[in-house]
Amino acid sequence: MVLSFFRRKEDSESSARSQTPEGASVSTKDTSTSGISSSSNNSSGSVDGGDGGPKLTKRQIPFEEPVNPSTTPPKFDLTEEQEKLYRQLLEHYQDYITRDIVVNDSHNAATHPITEEELAWLTKECFLRYLRASKWKLDTAIRRLHETIVWRRTFGVVNIPNVSDPKKLITADLVSHENETGKQLIVGYDNDNRPCLYLRNGYQNTSGGIGQVQHLVFMLERVIHYMPPGTDNLALLIDFKGAPPEMKLSSKFPSISTTQQCLHILQSHYPERLGRGLFTNIPLIGQAFFKVAGPFIDPYTRSKTIYDQPFANFVPAEQLDKEFSGLMDFEYVHDIYWPVMNEIADRKFKLYMDNFRRLGSRIGLSEYDLRRNPTNVAA
């Protein structure tokens, strides 16, 4: 499903920065997926671009790393007051995690201790995202974090042992059918090392409802796993071009109620995760739809969006499809892409959790350290 939660906005400063030689530089580094066969039905191979143009690289699976991954730790640049608020929030949660927490948002819900996965989610960057989204109001940040922790349990994002209904957990098997046409794709990284999540409205294959919302949440969780060290937000690339006629798919926009539900989830439970939003091929009906959805969009989200500028201005050619003037010839085959996309995400999340345990299993760790390969981490 495509979420219509942005409006037209020029972002010349961002565009100019992305087109500088440093931001647009490309590398000869092999970005094919390690440990996965390069046989004829897989991911890659070179084909002639035709008409004397550059050779294209055939691909059917995601990339594991950016073209030019950063090795620089993040700089938080907090003022004295902001550092104080962060410390207060951290101290609050150091106490909070010792208590049992309700397992869902129903009245008189049972309680359960916080899980290891939930502890690992409470990073320094997580606390800072909620503080920034709350305009540095401590009580608001605490309330919003509490609500998200309970929502993640209620909606099936995290598994509470012996409590969560297995049929309601948001898993790859639960939402696989939603992505059979490739309407959402995690492929490549932008010039700022953000993983790219593509939403392709023309490849819609199901009717609106909770399944589409679960699918979006699943893909958001997956693309977060793809974030490299030093990156804590994503690039959302939304293409409204229709699928080939022979696929007989819908380009219908989601209902306002479904859009509102998704907007609420994104703005309440994934604050400051959007680093860049790019739109292309928006039809007239889409522009009208945006006007209706506009009142539900917060100004910060709007400020991150760019309308009808070439994707090639923001994504390295090696990791961009030929449809957007890139050097990749991407083909979506569900039985190939889906298991590999999930295997890569699971492997990256395992590394994250292994690092969490190695670093003491405590809240407030930096995501930079949690995402780094152990061979690059000092003992």
N, C-alpha and C positions, 0 to 999 in steps of 0.2 A: 504494500500500500504506500502511496505517496502522501506525506504529510504536508499540508499547505499552511505552513506557519511562518512565512516570511513575506515581506513586501519588496517592491522594487527599491533598490538603493544603490547609488553610485559609491564606489569605494576605490577612488583613484589612487589613494596612498597605498592601500594594500596591493593593488594591481601593479603599481610601479615597483614596489619592493619585491614582488614575486618575479618581475621580469629583469631584475638586475643580474649581471653575470654570475654573481655568487649564488643567488637564489635559484637561477635557472641552470646551473651547471649540471652536467651529466657525467656518468662514470662508466668505465668499461668493466666495472665489477660485475661478476656473475650474480644476478638477482633471482635465478631460478631456485625452486624450493629444494633445500637439501634433504637428502634421505628419501626422495621420491623418484621413482623411475622416470626416465625420459623416453619411454617407449612411444610407439606410434599413436597410442590413444591417450597420451597424457597431456602434458602441459605446454610443451614448447618445441620450436623448430623454426627455421628461417624460411620465408617465402619471398619471392620477388614482388616488390610493390607495384610493378607494372609501369609502363611509360617511362622507363629509366629512373623511376623514383627510388627512394631508399628501401632496403629490404625490411620486411615486417617479420616480427617474431610471433609465431603462433603460440597461443596459450589457452589453457582451460582451467587453471587453478590459480589461487592467490599468490602474491609475493609474500615472503616472510619478513623482509627488511626494506627500509627505504634505499634509494639509490646512493645517497650520501649520509649514512647514519651519523648522528651527533655523538660525541664522546664527552660533551661538556655537562657537568652537573647543573641542575636548575638554580637560578638565583631568585630568591623569594622577595628580596627588596622590601621588607616590612619596616614600617615606622615603629618607633618605640611603643606607641599606643597599640598598634596592630599586633606586635609581638606579645604584648601583655594580654590582649584578648585571645590570641591563639593559645597561650599558656593556660588561661582560665578555662577555655573550651576543652583542652586536653585533660586538665585536672578533673573537670566534671565527668568526662567519659572514663577516666581511670577508676572513678568510683562507680559509675553507671554500669560498667561491664561486670561488676561483682554481683549484680542482682539478676533475678530471673525476669524475663521480658515476655509480654503477651505474645502468643503465637500467631494471632491474627487480629483484625480490627473489629471483631464481633463483640457484643456485650458479654461481660463475664467470661472472656476467653481465658483458657488455661495459660500458664506461663512455662517458659523453658529457658535454661541458661543460654547465654550468647555462644554461638558456635565459632570454631576456628576460622571458617571462611568469613564470618561477619567481623571478627577481630581484624583480619587481614585487610578488610575493606576500609577500616578506620585509619587511614593514612594521614600524614601531614598535609598532603595535597587535598585530600578529601575534606579535612577540617577547614582548610583555607578556601576551598570552593564554596562551602556553605557560608562561611563568614562573608566572603565577597558578595555572594548572592543575597545575603541578608543585610547588605550595606553596613557591615561591621557592628551589627546589633547582636550582642551575645545571646540574649534571651530568644530572639528570633531564630538564630542559628541552631540553638539547642532544640527548640521546638521542631524545626524543619528536619533536623537529623533524626530525632525520635520518630517522626512521622514516616520518614523514609525507611528506617530499620523495620518498622512494623509493616509497611507496605510491601517491602521485599519478601517478607514472610507470607503475607496474605496472598500476594499475586503469584507466588510460586517461583520467584527468582532464586531464593535460597531454600535448601532442603533442611527442615528441622527433623532430625532422626526420630522415628516412631511417632511422628505427629503429622507431617505433611502428607497430603493425599498424592500418591504417585501419579494419578491420572491428571492432576492439575499442575504438576511441576512443569516449568517451561524448559523443555529439552529439545534436542535436535530431532528426535523422533516425533514429538508432538507437533512441531511446526514444519516438518519436511515438505509436506504436500503444498504448503503455502508458497514455497520457493521453487516448485518444479519448473516454472517458466523462467526463472532467473530474474524475478522482479526486484530483488534486492541482492546486491553483490558487494563483497569486500574484495577489492582488487587495487593494489598499489598504494602509494603514499604521495602526498602532495610535496611541494617544494620545502615546506617547513616540517617535514617528517610526520605529518598527521596521517593516520590510516584513512583511506577513502571508502566511504559507504555510499554506493550508488542506489538511488531509488528510481525505478523505471515504471512510471505510471501506465504506459502502454502495454505492459506485460502482466496486467492484473488478471488473475485466474480464479479468484474466489469473491464471493459477495461480502459486503461489509459485516463486521461483527467482532466478537471477542477474539476470534482466531487471528485476524489481521493485527490486532493490538498486541497479542502474545508474540506474533512473528516479529513485529518491530522491536519489542523489548528484547527478544532473544538476539536479534542481530546487533542491537546496541551493546548488549553484554559481550557478544563475540568480538565486535570491533574494538572494544576497550582492551580485550586480551591482546589484540594486535598492536597496541600502542608500544613504541620502543622506549627505552630509557630516556627520560628528559621530556617526554610528551605526555600530556594528560587530557588532550582533547582531539576531536576528529574533524575531518572534512566531509561534509555531506554534499554529494553531487546529484542533483535532481534533474532528470531528463524526461520531458513529456512527449517525446517522439513515440509514435505508435509502433507496435510490433509488426513484423511482416504480415500481410493479409492472410497468408495461408495458415497462420497460427490461430486465427479467429479468436482473438483475445479482446478484452474490454479496455477502454481508456476512460472509463467512468470515474469521476471524482468521488472520493469518500463522502459519506454524509457529514453534515455539520456536527451531529452528536458524536460520531466516531472521531472526527477531527478534534473536537473539544476534549474528549477523553485522552487522546494521545498528547495533545498540548499540555494538559494538566500533568501527565506523567513526566514528560520531558522537562517542563519548567519546575516541577516540584521535586522530582527525584533524580534528575540528571543535570543539576545546575552547572553552568559554565563548562559543559562538555563540548559544546559546539564551538570549534575554532574558526570554521569558515563554512558558509553555505553558498553553493553555486546553483543557479537555475539556468536551464536552456530549453529551447523549443516550446515555450509556453504559449498555448493557444489562447484565443480571445476569451473562451469560456473559463479558462483557468484564471485569467486576470480578474474576471468578474467574481470568481469564487474567492480569490484572495481578499477582495474588498469585504466580503461577508465574514471571512475568518479573521480578518485583521484585528478587530477589537479584542480578540483573545490572546494576542501575541504581546509579550513584554518587550519594551524598547531595547533592552540589551540584546535579545535574540535578533531583533530586526537589524541591529547595528553590525551584525556579523555576516550579512548576506550580500551577495553580488548577483546582479541580474544580466543575463545574456552577454557575458564576456567569455571568450574562448577558454575552455578548460585547459588548453595547452599553455595558457599564461600562468597556471598554478600547479600543474602536475608534470613531472619529468616525462619526456617523450617515450622513454623505455617502458614506462608503466602506465601509459595512456593508450586507449584503443584508437585504431585508425579512424573510426567514426568521428573522433574529436581531434584529428590531425596528429595522432600519436604514432608510435612505431610498433604497437602491439596489435595483433590480429586475434581478438578474443572470441572464443566460442563457448557458449554455456551448454554443458551437458550435465544434467543434474546428478546422474549416477557417478560422474567423475568428480565434479566440483564439490558437491555437498559433503561427502565423507572426508575429503582432503582439507577443506576449509575448517571443518570441525576438529580434525586431528591436529592441525597446526595450532588452533586456538587452545585445545586441551593441553598440548605440550607447553605452550607459553604460560598457561595458567599454572601448570605443575611447577615450572621454574619459579614463578612468582611465590607459590606456597612453600616450596623448598627453601627459598631465600628468607621467607618470613620466619620459618622455624629456625634457620641457621642464625638469624639476627636477633633471636630471643623471643619470638612470638608476642611482641608487644605492640600496642597501638601507637600511632604517631610516627611510624617509620616512613621514610621517603619512598615514593613509588619508583624513583630513579634507581635506588638500591635494590628494590624488590624485582625490577624487570631486568637487571643486568645479568649477563652470563657469569657463572661462578668463576670462570677462568680470568675474568676481568675485574674481580672483586678482591680486594686485599683481605687476607685472613684476619 
